Each structure stands twice: as C-alpha cells, then as structure tokens.
Amino acid sequence: MAVSTSPDAPLPVGEVSRLIGGWIDRLGAVWVEGQITQLSRRPGAGVVFLTLRDPSYDISVSVTCYRQVFDAIADVVSEGARVVVHAKPEWYAPRGQLSLRAAEIRLVGVGELLARLEQLKKALAAEGLFAPERKKPLPFLPQLIGLVCGRASAAERDVLENARRRWPAVRFEVRNVAVQGVHAVPQVVQAVKELDELEDVDVIIVARGGGSVEDLLPFSDEQLVRTVASCRTPVVSAIGHEPDTPLLDYVADLRASTPTDAAKKVVPDVGEEYERVRQLRDRARRCLEAFIEREERGLAHALARPSLQDPHRMIDERAEHIASLLDRSRRTLRHLLDRADSELAHTHARVVALSPAATLRRGYAVLQKADGHVVRAPAEVTEGETLRARVAEGEFTVRVDAVGTEDAVGT
C-alpha cells in the first residue's frame, strides 16, 4: 500500500528499507530461470554465493544457498550454465540489497531447452517474423559489409579471407562481441543495432563457429530475433554448421550454412563475374553480327529488285502508256468534234431551210393584227382595219379595203 509522506513528514531510511522488506516478504517463494555468471564456493563455508543473470535484458540478481543445496548439482554446474532456482526473495535492510535464498537448484536440460525454443519459435512464427515476404533481397555487390563475430575467431577469419579472395575491393565494418555466455546477447544486439544505423553498411553478417546447443543459445534469444526482424539492412545468419538451426536462421534475410558459405553468398566472385561479362559480351557481339548480316541480306534482296535496279523503268512504262492514252483520247475527241460539227452544219441547213425568214425571202409576207396575232383567214379581218405586213427586208402597214377579195391597198 502507498505510504503518505511529505517534506514536513518524511520517512527515515530505515523505515523505507523496512517497508520494502515487508513488501518483498509477501512475494513468497518463486521459480526463477537464469544463467550463472559468478560462482563463489569458499572452502569450509556453509553458504555458496552466485549471480543469476537474464541474458536477454542484462539484469542480474544475487543468489545464496546452503552448501548442501548446491552440492546436489555441483558436479554438473559451472559458470555459464542455465538453471532453474526455487528461491525466496530477501531484502537485506542495512545495505538495501535484494537477493534470493535458494532452496533448490535444477540444471536446465537440453531437451527442456529445445522444447522451450520450439515454443518460442511457434510464437514468433505466429507473429509473422519468419514470413518469406518479410525477407529483404541482398545487394548484388555490397560496398561495405557489417560483420558481427567473436574476436580473432575462426568465423571472422573465414568470412574476411573468403570475401576478399572473391572480391578484393570489398570493405568490412567489424564488431567483435562475445558469441557465447552471459554477455553474448546484449553485445550481439548492440552490435547489430550499431551496424544497422550506419548508412554505408549494405548487409550485416552475424557469424559464429560450431558449438553445443547451450553455446548457440544466445542466437535463439527472443530479443536478438526481434532486433534482427526490425533491421532495415539485410541480415545474413552464419551460425555453427549445417545441422545447427538457431532461431536467428529463421528471421534472417538469408541463412548461410557456415561463415565461409556466408562470404560466398554475400560477395560475388570477381573471376566468375569477369567470365560472365565476357560471355555476355560475346553473346551480344554474336547477336549484333547476326542482326547486321540479316539486315544486309534483306538490303541486298531489296536492291536486287527491278524497281530499285532501274527505278525509272516503271515511270517510263507508265509515261508511254499515258502518252498512248492521251493520243487516243485526242483522236477520239477530234472525231467526235468533227461528227458534231457535221451534224451541226446539217441541222443548221435544215433550220435555215425551214425557218420563216427563208420563206419571206422567197416573196412571202406575214400579216399581223395590231395585237400581234397572225392573220390566217380572211374572216379574221374587217374592212378598213390596218394590218402590219412583215417581209424579208422589213415591214410595213396595209389597210383592208374589202374582205373576201384579193384586192388590198397598203399604206
């Protein structure tokens, strides 16, 4: 429960320590899993001191137990071993220090470790951390490679030597870390984060040689798996040998069976690339030569055609044909005009012969009344009526003297 305090009514240090001890006492005994980092067994002492560490979160707590409790596992436990401790939390008020009083210590067996790893694997897979679509492709030719490995280790030597043998110009940004033990997880996690933050690093290789299941446990740690999953830079896992499959292999963008295999998969071989370039160049040359030859054959075939050998031939042939048609059309038109002219002359002669003017020139006259009507019978006129007489050379007026006779006087 919360304690009411104020600047005017503070609690003494001893009282605070006593209250903390009371709260811790109410926790009761608990089972705790961790890794032994420090082990102190003084000859003749009845109490054994050790430190239990959580490698995932870099947290440690002191543990004490009676000698007879530790002797039950003394032959199989050493620093770095993972154990399960049944202990009661204790608060040492004079120093303000928390510790665990162990009543039983059990070594975590390989079978149990594998079972827990399998459960963790299923849980992470259910979150999609191992999904293939999350995998990032590796660059064809990385300029700077980040390498996380043990100091002066065989894994470091294998990666550097094989990579530089394949591509001498490749550069590395190396982070030497602990690859087993209690400090492995935080150091590897920190190294991966540092390399991922560097803009020039194109790919990160996490490498370690072979080892037992316990030795490779840091590379199945949940914190490390999540760190690699969140990296923007492609990560290659090269842990142990071919049969070894820590959880890092599943979350990495590429899994290499060995550190040497990682170098081969990340860095192209300069000799192979030169040979590939030569083959592609030869192939391109052959394709270009074949294309030119095919086009030359097509051009030669086109030039062999009569239309290209004598381009004016068709024009000359068409010109002769056009001239023939033009001459024929002229003759036809001339014939038509001559015939039309003859028909016109004949028609004109007929028209002239049948026209009233021709009749008048033969001495005939046309009588018209004042309103213009032509007189065709004597009954159409009256005595004394003035008529107009039209002859070939003009006209004049006449007056009717008598109707029904041939006598008439013109005026």
Secondary structure, DSSP 8 states (H G I E B T S, - for coil): ------SSS---HHHHHHHHHHHHHTT--EEEEEEEEEEE--TT-SEEEEEEEETTTTEEEEEEEEHHHHHTTTTT--TT-EEEEEEEEEEETTTTEEEEEEEEEEE--HHHHHHHHHHHHHHHHHTTTT-GGG-----SS-SEEEEEE-TT-HHHHHHHHHHHHH-TT-EEEEEE---SSTTHHHHHHHHHHHHHH-TT--EEEEEE----TTTTGGGG-HHHHHHHHT-SS-EEEEESSTT---HHHHHSSEE-SSHHHHHHHHS--HHHHHHHHHHHHHHHHHHHHHHHHHHHHHHHHHHTSHHHHSHHHHHHHHHHHHHHHHHHHHHHHHHHHHHHHHHHHHHHHHHHHHSHHHHHHTT--EEE-TTS-B--SGGG--TT-EEEEEETTEEEEEE---SSSS--EE-
